């Protein structure tokens, strides 16, 4: 967890130094407040004591109490500020890191796991950082300072108090050993719970269509039961801590007063005022250890969360830009070359693609067909570097895609995936997602994709809202908006991964005609199953088991 502190900014470290100063000041006030208890008692028993002298000592105690209160407020404010800034930065870094993930990294962590890490795990770290900043300095300083003071008061009583503290630390160690492994289980189960919930909400229509509500509830209950039972074990173990601490606190108090009474009768230098002062200082020591105990309760889960966050932040990108990238040659404007390309997924034994060779010249339409699992989608995903070829070379405009920058490569490609993806927001925002936001270009793109008809029928037109994932539009409308988004980019290369499957034959033909008319110079790679969609292609690649067989 402490590795995360390396991500703090200079201002944060300055605030922590200020916080440490106020912590020392607070401890000074608290320790002296305990010492003044004996002072006021000694003042009260003096024959020459007056109301004014007693009020004078009491006034000093009041000032110490106010100083401690102000210091505590400032410490709390700074701790909250630093922890909030840290969590803000962590969420931003996780989000930025995930933005650079390839499909391989996404599959490694899972979508639900990444959501948990950027929300629940960051929150656990934030809460623990607040406690750490407030306790990590104050507890040791309080303990050491108070021990020095009580040691000067009575060594026998100090040793007695130390024995109780050792007993308390041993108990905390046992509890720590029991709950720490379960905190790891809790976070993994939280991932699973989020995954099941997300899966159920995403596929709610299918669940209802197949009367599978009971089956989905059983899946949810299984995970819910596991996470609940684990929580119960942790809560029961931690529930023993407070009674144990209260027992130790009362035991220390009883021991101090019992043994202190004996010392009063045998030691002329030890009186009741000294006993009360010692008891107050002993409570300061115990309070310091109790604060550390609360920290130890929270740190195990925070450590698990911090490790999970570091896993995301430390994972190397499988697809990166070279330090010196080559500019894509504009004069070739859309040429694609595959030279003896082989590809297999990470951890797989066999190749998905083997010895793929073809060239798509500028303005050509190349269709890719084949049976399910033949590698069609994998092939087109190598062009925008969603994956990198295992062997061989993929070139765009004569430049190896690994030698070009990803941002420049993506700027010349209009990609329409197999499953249309829409984002929450307006129709206009979805169409201009990768373009320049020009209204004329947006409407032309919608017209090319035959989306202008249903858009104009909506009450708010292009300002109509799309729900998350495009749940409030049909499959065909979703595909047409996805095609319009690609057209709005004005790319040199279009990749259509089975992107006409939800369109009727007439709309399919119209969209392809519009694309040919408006984007004639652009190269088009089309993955399709319909013969009508690909019959006008300049080249047709037939894939079978990862090889071009025709």
N, C-alpha and C positions, 0 to 999 in steps of 0.2 A: 504493500500500500504506500509505503514511504517514497517509492519511485514516482508517484504522482506529484509529490511536492517539487520535483524538478521542473514541473511545468508552470510553477508559479512565476509571476512577473516581479521585477524589482519593487514595484509599489506594494505588492503583497508581502514581500519580505520586510519592507519598511514597516508596514502595519503590524506584522508579527513581532518585530522588535519593540514597537510601541506597546503592544499588548503585553509582552514579557515585562516591560517596566511597570505597567499598572498592576500586573500580577504580584510582583515583588512588593509593591506599595500596599496592595490589599492584604497580603500575608503579614506585612509589618503591622498594619492596623489591627488585624485579628489577634495576632500573638500578644501585642501590647494590651489589647482590650482584656484578654484573659489574665495577664499579669496584674492589671489594675484592680481586678476583683479582690486580690489579697491586700492591695494598697488601701482600698476604701474600707475594708474590714479592720485593718490595723489602725486607720485613722479614727474609726468609730469607737475603738476601745481606749483611745488615749484620754487621759484625764483632762488635758487642755483642749480637746477637740471642740470645735464650734460648728454651728450649722453652716456657716460660710465656708469653713475648710472642707467639710464633707461635700458640700455642693461644688466646691472647686475641683475636687477629685472626680466627682460625678460628671461635671462639665467636660473635663478632659476625656472621660470615657465616652461621652456622647459625641464629641468631635471625632474620636477614633471610629465609632460606629458609623457616623455619617461619611467619613472618608472611605471606609470599607464599602458602604453602599454605592457611592459614586464610582469607585474603582470597579466594582462588580458590573455596574451598568455599562461602563465604557468597554470592559473586557467582553461582555456579551455582544455589544454592538460590533466591535471589531471582528470577533470570531464569526459572527453571522455574515459580515461583509466579505471576509476572505473566503469563507466556505462557499458563499453564493457565487462569487467571481470564479472560483475554481470549478464548480459544477457547470456554470455557464460555458466556461472554456472547454471542459471535457465533452459536453454535449456537442459543441461546435466541432471539436476535433474528431469525435467519433463519426459525426455526420459527413464531414469532409473526407475522412478516410474511406467510409463506405461508398462515397461517390466515385472513388477511384477503383473500387473492387471490380474484378472481372467475374464472370459466372462461376468460376472455380472457387473464388473466395466466398461468394454468396452461398454456394452449396455447402461449404465447410461449416459456416456458422448458422445457417438457416435464418429465414426472415424473422420468425418469432424470437429467436435468440438475440438477434441484433436489436430488435425493439426493446427487449428486456434490459439489455446492456446499456442502452442510451437513456433509459428512463429509471427503472427500479434500481439498477446497480449504481447509477450516478447518485440517486437519492440516498442510498445507503452510505455511500462515501461522504456525501455532504453532511449528513447528520453526525457521522463519526468525526469528521474534521472539526465540527463545532465543539464536540466534547473533547477532542484531542487538544485543541488550542486552549480551551478553558482549564483543562485538568493536567495536561502533560507537564506544565511548568509549575502551576500552583501546588499540586499535590506533593511532589518531591521537596519543593522549597518549604512548604508548610511542615512536612514531616521532619526534615532535617533541623529546621529552626526550632520546632517545638521540642524535639528530642534533646537538643543542646540545652534548652531552657530547663526541661524537667530533670535532666541529668545533674544540673547544678543544684536542683532542689533536693533530690533524694535518689541516690544510686540504687538502693534496694527496690524502691517502688518502680524505678525505670526498668530494671531487669524483669520485674513481675509483668509490667505492661508489654515488654518485648516478647515475653513468652506467649501471651495471648495473641499478639500480632502475628507471630510465626504460625500459630494454629490457624488463624484466619487465612493467611496466604496459602497454606497447604490445602485448605478447603477450596479456595478459589482455583488452585491448580487442578484439582480433581474435577471440578465442574467444567473448567475450560477444556480439559481433555475429552469430556463426554460430549459437549455441544459443538465443538469446532467441526468435526467431520459431518455433522448433520446440517450445518449451515451450507456446506457445498451441495448437499443433496437438495436443500430448499431452493437454491437458485436454479439448479437444473430442472427441478420440477416446475418452477415458475415459468421457465422457457416452454416446457411441455404444455402447461395449462394455457399459456397464451397461444400456442400453436393450435391446440384443439379448438379453443374458442374462435380464433380467426378462421380456421378451416370451416367450422360450422356456420359462421355468419356469411362467409363467402359463398358457400354452397347451399344456402338455405332453401332455394327453390328445388334443388335436386333432392335434398333431404325430405322435403314435404312430398314431392312427387313419388318417392319410393316408400313413403310411410316409415321412414327410418329414424323418426324422432327418438324412439326408445333406444335404438342402437347408439345414436350419438350421445344421448344422455348417459348411457352406460360407460362410454369412453370418457366422458367428462367426469363422471362420478369416480371412476377408477383413479384418475389423476388427482382429483379433488380429495379423495379419501387418503391417498398417499401423502399429499402435501399437508393435510390436516393432522394425520397421525404423527408425522415428523414434527410439526409445530407443537403438538401436545407434549411430546417427549421433551422437547427443548424448554417449553414453558414450565413443565413440572420440575425439571432440574433447576432452572433458574428461579422457580418459585421457592425452592429450599434456601436460596441465598439470603433473602431478607430476614427470615426467622433466625437463620444461623448468625447473621450479622448482629441482630438485636440481642441474641443470646450472648454473643461475645462482648457487645457494648455493655450490657447489664453486668456481665461477669467481671469486666474490667472495673466498672464503677464500684461494684460490691467489694472486689479485692482491694482496690485503692483505699476505700473508706475503712474496711476492716483492718488492713495492715497499717494504714495511716493512723488509726486510733491507737494501735499498739505502739507506733513510733512516738506519738505525742506523749505517751506515758513513760517512755524510756529515753527519749532524746530531748534534751533541754532546748536545743536549737531548732526543733521542729514544732510548730504550733498549728492551730486549726486554720489560720489564714493561709499558711503555706500549703496545707493539705488541700484546701479549696482551689488554690492557684494551680497545684499539681493536677488535680482532677480536671480542671478546665483545659489545661495544656494537653493532657492525655486524650481528652475528647477531640482536640485539634488534630493530634496524630491519627486517631482512629478515623476522623472525618476525611483526612487526606487519603488514607488507605481505602475508605469506602468509595471515594470519588474514583480512585484508580480501579476499584472493582467494577464500577459502572462502565468505565472505559474498556476494561477487559471483556465485559459482556458484549459490547457493541463492536469491538475491533475484529473478532473472528469473522463475523458476517461481512463487515466492511472489507476485510482482507480478501475474502472470497470474491466480493464484487470488484475490488480493485484489480485482482488478477484477471478477471474476465474482461475488464475494460482494457487492461494492458495487452491481452491476447489480440484484441481488435486493433489497437494502436500499433502493435509491434509486428503484426503479420506482414511479410513482404509482398508487394504487388507481383503477381505472376506476369502482368503485362505492363511494361514501363517504356518511357521514351528514352532514347539514347541521349547522351550529353550533347552530341552534335547531330542534329537532324537534317535531313535533306528536304528541300522544298519540292512539292509535287509539281511536275512539269505541266504547265497549263496548255501547251500546244497540242498535247495528246488528248486532253479533255475528256476523260472517262474510260480510257483503255484499261482492261483488266487482264492479267496473265497469271495462270497457274502453271508452275513448272515442277513436275514430279513431286507433288504435294502429298504428304502422309500426315495423318492425324490420329491420335488416340487420347482419350480423356485421362486426366490424372488418376493414377492407381489402376487403370484398366490394363488387361493383358493384351488384348488384340486391337488392331487398328480399325477405326471407324471409316476412314478414307485411305485409299491406297493408290499411289501413282496417278494422281489427277493432273491431266494436262489439257489446257484449252486456252484460247485467247478470245476475248470479247473486245472488238474494236469500237471506236467512238461511234455512237448512234445506233449500234446494233442492239437487237433484242435477243437475249439468250435464255431459253427455257430449260428448266431442270425438272425431269420427271423420274419416277421410280416408285417402287413399292414402299410401304411403311417401314421405316427403319433402315432405309438404304443409304442415308447420310445426306439427304438434300438440304435440310436446315443447317446441319453442321458445315456443309460446304459454303453456303452463303454467309454464315457467321464468321468465317475466316477473313472476309473482305474488310469489314470494319474493325477487325481485331477484337471481337468479343471473345475469341480464343486465338491463340497463336499456333500456326502449323508446327507439328512435331519435327517434320523434315520437309525439305523442299522450299520453294519460294512462291510467295503471293505478291504480285506487283500491281500497283495502281499508277497509271500514267508513267510507266517505266521505272518507278521507284519502289523498292522493297517496302512493304507496309511497316516492317519493323524499323526501318530507317527514317520514316516520316513521323512527325509529331502526331499524336492521337487527335488533338484538337483540329489540326489542318485536315487530317484524313476524314474525320467525321463531318467537316464542313462541306466536303464535296459529295457526300453520300446522303440520299434520302431513303431512310430505312422504315419499312412497314412490316412489323413482326407478324408471326403466325397468329398470335392472339392480340387483337387490337387493344391498345392500352390508352385510356383516357384519364385525365386528372381532374380533380374537383376544381371547379371554376366555370367560367363562361365558355361558350362554343368558340368565341373569338380567341380567347386565351389558349385554347387547345390547338386551334389551327395555326396560330402564329407562335407556337411553342418554340420552334427553332429558327424562325424567320426574323425579319426586321420590323414586323408589326405594322407594315403598310396595309391600309384598308383595301386598296385596290387589288394588291397581290392576294390578300386573304380571300376576297370575293371571287377572284379568278380561280384560285385553288379549289374553293368549294364548288365552283361551276364545273371544273375539270373532273372532280370526283363525284359529280351528280349529287352533291349534298345540299346545294342551294335550294332545291325544292322543299325538302322537309324542314330546313332551317327557316325559310320564309313563312311556313305555316305556323311556326311557334309564335306565341304572343310577343315575346321580347326579341325575336330574331336571333342575331348573332350574340346578343347579350343574355340569352337564355342559359340557365345554369345546368352544368353537368354534375351529377352526383359522383361520389368517389367510385372510381373504377368504371364509370359510365353505366351505372345500373339503371338509369332512367331513359336509355336509348336502346334500340334493338341491335342485334348482332350486325345486320347489314349497315345500319346507320353508323355504328361504331367503326366498321371497316372503312366506310366512305370518309368519315372524319379523319381517320388515321392516314388514308391516302392523301387527303387535302393537306394535312400537316406536312407530309413529305414533299408535295408539289410546291408549297409555300416557301420551302428552303431554296428552291431553284438549284438543285444539285446537278453535278455532272453524271452521277450514277444513281439509279433507282434500284433498290432491292425489294422485291415483293415476295414475301415468304408465305405462299398460299393465302394471299391477301384479298382474293376475289371469291373465296369459297362461300361466303354468306350472301353474295349478290345473285340476283336472278340473271338468267342468260341475257336478257335485253340490256339490263344495267351494266352487266359485265362487258358486253360489246361496246356500249356507249362510252364507258370509262376508258377502255383501251383505245378507242378511237380518239377521244379527247387527249389522252396522254401522247399519242403519236403526233397529233396536230400541234400541241402546245410545247411538248418536250422532245421534239424530233432529234436534236443533237445529243441528247442524253443517252447514256448506255443503260439498258434495262435488263436486270436479271430477275426472271420470274420462276418461282417454284409453284407448281400447280398440278392438279389432278385432272382437270377438265381438258379435253382435247380442243374444245372451242377457244379456251383461253390462250393456248400455246401454238395453235396451228399456223399463225402468221409470223412466228418467230423466225429470225434469221438462222439461228442454230438451236438444236434441241439436244441436250445431253441426257442420256438414259443411264441412270445409276442402278446398280445391283450389288448389294453387299459391299458398298463402299468403293466400287470400281465403275469407271465409264465403260459400258458394254455396247454403246451405240450412239 
